[in-house]
Every structure is written in C-alpha cells, then in structure tokens.
Amino acid sequence: MPAVERATSHEGRQGLGHAQSRTLWVEDEEGGKKLVEALDSSARLAVDTEAAGFHRYSDRICLLQLSTESDTFVIDTLAFNPGSILAPALADPDRTVLLHGSDYDLRLLDRDLGLRVRSIVDTQVAAALSGEQQTGLSALLERHLGISLSKKYQRADWAQRPLSTEQLAYAAADTRSLGDLWDLLRERLVELGRLHWVEEEFELLEQIGWAGDEEPLDPVTRFTGARKLDLPTLEGLRAAWGWRDALARERDRAPFRIAEDRVLAEVATGRIDSTEELAGLRGISKTVARGPGAELLERVRSARATPVAEIAPYPRRSGGRADRPTREVEERFERLKAARNQRADELGLDRGLLVPNAALMEIARGAPGTMGELKALPSVKRWQVEAAGDSLLEAARNTKRPR
C-alpha cells in the first residue's frame, strides 16, 4: 500500500529546522514515491535504524527512519529494500546526512541495504568534541531543546508486525530533531575553534562499512575467564556454545534468550547431570531446559570425553610475547598517559576521546621526537596533534617521570 500518514503533525521545535513534521509509513515501492519527492527537495536528511538483535538471532535492520526538512518517513525494511530509492541521496556529497552514534548504523546500512553514506554529520561525535559529558541522544535533546524522548519502546521487538502508532512515533522521534541539535552544537564548536576537529572525524566515518563476519574463530574467546579453564571444560564450553547458536538460529531468537553465558559456563564444567538440575539454573527457561536442554547435556558430556591430546587449547594472542612492550616503552606510555589526562581535563574532553590508550602505546613504541614524526603515526589524527601534540612530544622525550 502507498505511504500512509500514521501520526498528526507534531508542534514545537522539531524537524530539520522546521516547526512541524509529519510521520509517514512506507512499506513498498509504491509508497516510496512520496519519499523520492521529499528526497529531491531536501538539502539535508536525518537517518536512524531499528534492528532486532535484542530479540532475534539476526541484528538485521527492521526499520529505517528518515527525516527530511518537512516530513519523517518510517520505512519497513522487512517488507522491501529501499536501497535503490535512498542510495543517490545518501551518497550525494552536497547533501548533509545526520546520524547519532553512526558507527553501528553505517555497518548495517551497508550490509542489509547496500547503502554507503557521504557527507556525514554525527551529533554524538559533535557533542563529545564540544565537551558534553552526556552524549546520549535523550540527554542532549532534553538539555538543549527541552524535548523528552520516551523510553517505552527502547527494547521493543521491531521485527514484529503490525507496529502501533505509538511505536511509529517513538521511532520517528530519533531523527526528527537531529537538525536542530546539530545547529546548536555547530555554533558551540565554532566558538571553541573545534569545528574542523569534528569534520575530520566525519570524513573518517565515510569509510565505515560492513567488514564481513566478525565472529571470533573460537567461541570460547567470548567468555570471561575461559583462558583459565581446564581442557575438558574448554571443549565442553565450545559444545555448549554450538548448541545455543544452532537453537537460536532455528528459533530466530537472540542467543542470550535461549541461555545466558553463565548457564553455558556452568554446564561446561560437567556438574549438571539432568535436565531438572539445568532447569534450576538462573538464565535459562524451564521449557528450554527440559526440552532441547537434554541435547545440550549430551553434547557437553561427549565433548568432555574427548581425549585431552585432541582438545585445542585457548587461543594465544597474536604475536605472543614478542608484542609485549619493553620497560622503557611502558615508562614512556605512563608519561604519555599522564600528559594526555592533564590535557584532556584542561580541554574538558573525555580522556579516551582525546587520545585512546592504543594510540598512546603506538606513540610510546615509536618515540617520536618531532611534530612531523608524531603526525606520521597511523593511529594519531590531525586534530589530536593540534589539541595535545606539544604535551605528548614533551612526555615522549622526557626520561623522567612527571611529579
């Protein structure tokens, strides 16, 4: 059916610089015609997605919200792929695309809809570099625009249909005011002389896309403390993880909704002998425990019976001991960290945002002696050199610990 107006105009300072914005539901190519017309006439867009990873096995995009300068469209990406409609507008270098906390959205847009975005403005990045302590969208809208976002559907199952008018309004709220928020943050960044800082970050965001299957080769690396397990328990954990993954995929449910990690870890020890004992654990439903749980116990028993010589140990870190820093590098890292912390506090920025520890370690290993050498390090950005370069170089050169 064509795009349907599902919510009345919302009064107040909303939209991308306009006083009001309609919400329209789009679920097919025919409905997308209104969207095409709106895209052609809007100089900037605001985009967000809702995925199903909290409830479903796959974190696929279930909704795509897009606000133009006059309307907000909520697009049913489970009903049709709007990629061909959106691609020209989102890839247009002359059209601003606003997002908030864009990293995850950009990956899903590429993977699920084949969309790459240019001319990105990320209001969360802008907020962080302007010195905001709380960079969540709800906190920023409340503080700067007096808009309160409902949290009612924060963990809704967006793969379910039909969606209520309330759910559509909730989804639309995430993009409706991004333009006004960016205008305010931009003014602040100009005052601070940091606008070019965020522009560098925005350029880097354009490179983000889906990198393929990022699952670890060995599932035991996902479990805290697994490195210290004996080999039979380690193999039992692999078997337990395989059971949960297969069942979650079959039922299209998030794996933790089948059984929590702590359940798998307990079963892997071999101490759970029956489905009744399994049903008594927290983190697994009695229905799952007494049903498919029997297969879980059998898989773990079989895995634990594997000859120790045939069990793969916990994976070693790549590089092993050769990657461990020398004492000199460790001392330089501590000096750099102290200098970074002091400079971040002076600027009112999060310490890890100013220069992450991983970048500090690269500086410590490289021991740059000049600004040019510091700029040449791959993990150090131009704006970071401008903001903290002098302090970092002094710390890198210093052979004594700061008092």
Secondary structure by P-SEA (a helix, b strand, c coil): cccccccccccccccccccbbbbbbbcccccaaaaaaaaacccbbbbbbbbcccccccccccbbbbbcccccccccccccccccccccccccccbbbbbcccaaaaaaaaacccccccccccaaaaaaaaccccccaaaaaaacccbbbbccccccccccccccaaaaaaaaaacccaaaaaaaaaaaaaaaccaaaaaaaaaaaaacccccccccccccccccccccccaaaaaaaaaaaaaaaaaaaaacccccccccaaaaaaaaacccccaaaaaacccccaaaaaaaaaaaaaaaaaaaacccccccccccccccccccccaaaaaaaaaaaaaaaaaaaaacccccccccaaaaaaaaaaccccaaaaaacccccaaaaaacaaaaaaaaacccccc
